[in-house]
Amino acid sequence: MSSHDFPLGVNQLGLAQLNERSREIFRLIVESYLATGEPVGSRNLSRILPMTLSPASVRNVMSDLEQLGLVYAPHTSAGRLPTEMGLRFFVDALMQIGDLTENDRRAIEAQVAASGQSKSVEAVLTEASGLLSGLSRAAGVVLTAKANPRLKHIEFVRLEPERALVILVAEDGQVENRVLNIPVGLPTSALTEAANFLNARIRGHTIDEVKSEIQRTLTQGQAELDALTQRIVAEGLASWSGGESDERKLIVRGQAHLLDDLKAVADLERVRLLFDDLETRREVIDLLGRAEQAEGVRVFIGSENKLFSLSGSSTIVAPYHDASGHIVGVLGVIGPTRLNYARIVPMVDYTAKVVSKLLAG
């Protein structure tokens, strides 16, 4: 169902060390926190427990849970809140994953499909981010794939004596331009020859797929090209492989939802810190990129990732695939640690599958 990068000691406890009443009390503490954000005390717990226990007996269990590192008492409150370790234990061992309603499924399918009519991948992903934000009441996030389209045509156009424009046309219709420095006195015929050489080899392939083969051909002198033309070919390839087209795009929607249901000044401060975290685009991309290393939904809680350690935020993300079945990005939700995990995990999972199906055509 989920995984994380930081094995915590609580997972070594196992359910065996928690008897039925301890598990039930712990579960109610967590569920109360997820619903209200407030600590819950022994008297209230004793009223809602399915078994008969006095407040004193409940306090004893809460003390045991605190010693295990699963709950803590904020300030001088008699109530308890789950620790990050406790939340991880709850998510991995006790949480019952809910199933999406038929209405939720239809809503996700309809909204993603509607955006797909524009035939823009970015439109699909932007809609998915906004959709997840609306359904989860948190911030929806999408990390797009590296731009690595299958190629159709390349052309070199001289702009100035020492500069040329490289035009790359992809099979999906995308057009990208790069400005390339060229040697003084380079004949126009060299640009034409370089374009012909590349066009004979790149069609239907990505830059990554053809780059190494073309470089090997040039290095071994197998290409019947003069030195200047070979230089143009090599620099033309390099201008894409290290250029802006490899930059990944981060789409974030619904940050305003994070301001809902703030309980205290401390909550506002955590949201402010989360906003600051989301502004550090590269670190967020690195974090989400880790979710591409495995299939399925991944849940990161609080300080399990250093980026959100101060804001105490959780991230629930899942990878999505292209037509070849390759993972090309991730989508999900970022919000406070008291997210509705049981609802959001299947929501993120299903949205990733719907987006993958649409991108597969």
C-alpha positions in Angstrom: 0.0 0.0 0.0 2.7 2.5 1.0 6.3 2.7 1.7 8.8 5.2 3.1 12.5 5.7 3.0 13.2 5.8 6.7 12.6 2.6 8.7 11.5 3.6 12.1 11.8 1.7 15.4 8.1 1.6 15.9 7.7 -0.9 13.0 9.9 -3.3 14.9 7.4 -3.2 17.8 4.8 -5.1 15.8 1.2 -5.5 16.8 2.2 -8.2 19.2 3.3 -5.6 21.8 0.0 -3.9 21.6 -3.0 -5.8 23.0 -6.5 -5.2 21.7 -7.4 -2.4 24.1 -4.0 -0.6 23.5 -4.5 -0.8 19.7 -8.1 0.5 20.0 -7.1 3.4 22.3 -4.2 4.3 20.0 -6.4 4.1 16.9 -9.0 6.4 18.5 -6.3 8.9 19.5 -5.0 9.0 15.9 -8.5 9.2 14.3 -9.5 12.0 16.7 -6.3 13.9 15.8 -6.9 13.4 12.0 -10.5 14.7 12.4 -10.0 17.6 14.8 -6.3 18.3 15.3 -6.9 18.4 19.0 -5.5 16.1 21.8 -8.0 13.7 23.3 -8.1 12.8 26.9 -8.8 9.6 28.9 -12.3 10.6 30.0 -13.5 11.2 26.4 -11.8 8.0 25.2 -13.4 5.9 28.0 -16.8 7.1 26.7 -16.3 6.1 23.1 -14.3 2.9 23.5 -16.1 -0.3 22.4 -15.0 -2.0 25.6 -15.7 -0.8 29.2 -12.6 0.9 30.7 -12.3 3.5 33.4 -10.6 6.8 32.7 -7.8 5.6 35.0 -7.2 2.4 33.0 -7.2 4.5 29.8 -4.6 6.8 31.3 -2.4 3.8 32.1 -2.6 2.6 28.5 -1.9 6.1 27.2 1.2 6.2 29.4 2.4 2.9 27.9 1.8 4.3 24.4 3.8 7.4 25.3 6.7 5.2 26.5 6.6 3.4 23.1 6.9 6.7 21.4 3.5 6.5 19.7 1.8 9.4 21.4 2.8 12.5 23.4 1.2 15.1 25.6 1.4 18.6 24.2 2.4 21.2 26.8 0.5 20.5 30.0 -2.5 18.9 28.3 -3.9 15.8 29.8 -4.8 14.6 26.3 -2.5 12.9 23.8 -1.6 13.4 20.2 0.1 10.9 17.9 3.8 11.4 17.2 5.2 11.2 13.7 6.3 7.7 14.6 2.8 6.9 15.8 1.3 8.2 12.5 3.7 6.0 10.5 2.8 3.0 12.6 -0.9 3.8 12.1 -0.6 4.2 8.4 1.5 1.0 7.9 -0.2 -1.3 10.4 -3.6 -0.2 11.6 -5.2 2.0 8.9 -8.0 0.5 6.9 -7.8 1.9 3.4 -11.1 3.1 2.2 -12.4 2.5 -1.3 -13.4 5.3 -3.6 -17.1 5.8 -4.2 -18.5 5.3 -7.7 -19.1 9.1 -7.7 -15.5 9.8 -6.9 -14.3 7.5 -9.6 -16.6 9.1 -12.2 -15.6 12.6 -11.1 -11.9 11.8 -11.5 -12.3 10.1 -14.8 -14.6 12.9 -16.2 -12.3 15.7 -15.1 -9.1 14.1 -16.4 -10.8 13.0 -19.7 -12.1 16.6 -20.3 -8.6 18.0 -19.9 -7.3 15.3 -22.3 -9.5 16.6 -25.1 -7.0 19.5 -25.5 -4.4 16.9 -26.3 -2.0 18.8 -24.1 -0.1 16.6 -21.5 0.4 19.7 -19.4 -3.4 20.4 -19.4 -4.0 16.8 -18.2 -1.5 17.1 -15.4 -2.6 20.6 -14.3 -6.2 19.3 -14.1 -5.0 16.3 -12.1 -3.2 18.5 -9.6 -6.3 20.8 -9.2 -8.6 17.7 -8.9 -6.6 16.2 -6.1 -6.4 19.5 -4.3 -10.2 19.9 -4.4 -10.9 16.3 -3.3 -8.3 16.3 -0.5 -8.7 19.9 0.7 -4.9 20.1 0.6 -2.4 21.1 -2.1 -2.3 19.0 -5.2 1.2 18.4 -6.7 2.4 17.0 -10.0 6.0 16.4 -11.1 6.1 16.2 -14.9 8.4 14.0 -16.9 11.6 15.2 -18.3 10.8 16.5 -21.8 12.2 13.7 -24.0 9.9 13.5 -27.0 10.3 11.2 -30.0 11.8 13.2 -32.8 10.6 13.9 -36.3 12.8 16.5 -37.9 15.8 18.8 -37.2 16.9 21.9 -39.1 19.8 24.4 -38.8 19.2 28.0 -39.9 22.0 30.5 -39.9 21.1 33.7 -38.0 24.5 35.5 -38.0 28.0 34.6 -39.2 28.7 32.9 -35.8 25.3 31.8 -34.7 22.6 29.4 -36.0 19.1 28.4 -34.9 18.5 24.7 -34.3 14.9 23.7 -34.8 13.7 20.4 -33.4 10.3 19.1 -34.3 8.8 16.2 -32.3 6.3 13.6 -33.5 3.7 15.0 -31.1 4.0 18.4 -32.8 6.1 20.1 -30.2 8.7 22.5 -31.6 11.8 23.6 -29.7 14.5 26.1 -30.7 18.1 26.5 -29.6 20.7 29.1 -30.6 24.0 27.5 -31.4 27.5 29.1 -31.8 29.1 28.1 -35.1 32.7 28.5 -36.4 33.5 31.6 -38.4 33.3 31.0 -42.1 31.2 27.8 -41.7 29.6 27.2 -45.2 25.9 26.8 -45.3 26.4 23.4 -46.9 27.8 22.2 -43.6 24.6 23.1 -41.8 22.6 21.3 -44.5 24.8 18.2 -44.3 24.6 18.1 -40.5 20.8 18.3 -40.7 20.6 15.5 -43.3 22.9 13.3 -41.2 20.8 13.7 -38.1 17.4 13.4 -39.9 18.5 10.0 -41.3 18.9 8.7 -37.8 16.6 10.5 -35.3 13.1 9.9 -36.6 11.0 8.0 -34.0 13.7 8.1 -31.4 14.4 10.3 -28.4 17.6 12.4 -28.1 18.8 10.1 -25.3 18.3 7.0 -27.6 20.3 8.4 -30.5 22.9 10.6 -28.8 25.3 7.8 -27.7 25.1 6.0 -31.0 25.8 9.2 -33.0 28.6 10.2 -30.7 30.1 6.7 -31.1 29.8 7.0 -34.9 31.6 10.4 -34.9 34.3 9.2 -32.4 35.1 6.1 -34.5 35.2 8.2 -37.7 32.5 6.2 -39.3 30.5 9.2 -40.4 31.5 10.6 -43.8 31.4 14.1 -42.6 34.1 16.8 -42.6 35.4 18.0 -39.2 33.3 21.2 -39.2 30.1 19.3 -39.9 30.9 16.7 -37.2 31.3 19.6 -34.8 27.9 21.0 -35.7 26.3 17.6 -35.2 27.9 17.1 -31.8 27.0 20.6 -30.6 23.5 20.3 -31.9 22.9 17.1 -29.8 24.5 18.7 -26.7 22.3 21.7 -26.9 19.3 19.6 -26.1 20.6 16.9 -23.8 21.8 19.6 -21.3 19.3 22.3 -22.1 16.0 23.6 -20.7 14.0 20.8 -22.2 15.4 18.4 -19.5 14.1 20.6 -16.7 11.2 19.0 -14.8 8.1 21.0 -14.2 6.4 21.2 -10.8 2.7 22.0 -10.8 1.1 22.9 -7.4 -2.6 23.8 -7.1 -4.8 24.6 -4.1 -2.3 26.0 -1.6 -5.2 28.1 -0.2 -6.8 24.8 1.1 -3.9 24.6 3.6 -5.2 27.7 5.4 -8.5 26.0 6.1 -9.3 24.7 9.6 -6.3 26.3 11.2 -6.6 25.7 15.0 -3.9 28.0 16.4 -1.1 30.4 15.6 1.2 27.4 15.6 -0.8 25.9 12.8 -0.5 29.1 10.8 3.3 29.1 11.3 3.5 25.5 10.0 1.5 26.4 6.9 3.8 29.4 6.4 6.8 27.1 6.6 5.2 24.7 4.1 4.6 27.6 1.7 8.3 28.4 2.0 9.2 24.8 1.4 7.0 24.7 -1.8 8.9 27.7 -3.0 12.2 25.7 -3.0 11.2 24.1 -6.3 14.4 22.0 -6.8 14.2 20.4 -3.4 10.5 19.5 -3.9 11.3 18.0 -7.3 14.1 15.9 -5.7 11.7 14.7 -3.0 8.9 13.8 -5.4 11.5 12.2 -7.7 12.2 9.6 -5.0 8.7 8.3 -5.5 9.6 7.2 -9.0 11.9 4.5 -7.7 9.0 2.2 -6.9 5.5 1.3 -8.0 2.5 2.2 -5.9 1.5 5.0 -3.5 4.2 6.3 -1.2 3.5 8.2 2.0 6.1 10.5 3.6 5.3 11.8 7.1 6.8 14.9 8.7 10.5 14.7 9.3 10.8 11.5 7.3 11.8 13.9 4.6 14.1 16.7 5.5 12.4 19.3 3.3 9.2 19.3 5.3 10.7 18.6 8.7 10.0 22.1 10.1 6.4 22.4 8.7 5.5 18.9 9.8 3.8 18.1 6.5 2.9 14.8 4.8 3.2 13.9 1.2 1.1 11.2 -0.5 2.2 10.5 -4.1 2.1 7.9 -6.8 3.9 7.5 -10.1 2.1 7.7 -13.5 3.2 6.1 -16.8 3.5 6.8 -20.5 2.3 4.6 -23.3 5.3 2.4 -23.0 4.6 1.7 -19.3 7.6 3.7 -18.2 7.3 5.9 -15.0 7.5 9.5 -16.3 6.4 11.5 -13.2 4.5 11.5 -10.0 1.3 13.2 -8.7 -0.3 13.5 -5.3 -1.0 15.7 -2.3 1.0 17.7 0.2 -0.6 18.9 3.4 -0.6 18.8 7.2 0.2 15.5 8.9 -3.4 15.1 9.8 -4.5 14.3 6.2 -7.2 11.8 5.7 -4.8 9.1 4.7 -7.4 6.4 4.4 -9.3 8.4 1.8 -6.4 10.2 0.0 -4.2 7.1 -0.6 -6.8 5.4 -2.9 -7.7 8.7 -4.4 -4.1 9.4 -5.4 -3.6 5.8 -6.6 -6.7 5.9 -8.8 -5.9 9.4 -10.3 -2.4 8.1 -11.2 -4.0 5.2 -13.0 -6.5 7.4 -14.9 -3.8 9.8 -16.0 -1.6 6.9 -17.1 -4.4 5.4 -19.1 -5.1 8.8 -20.8 -1.4 9.4 -21.6 -1.2 5.9 -23.1 -3.9 6.9 -25.5 
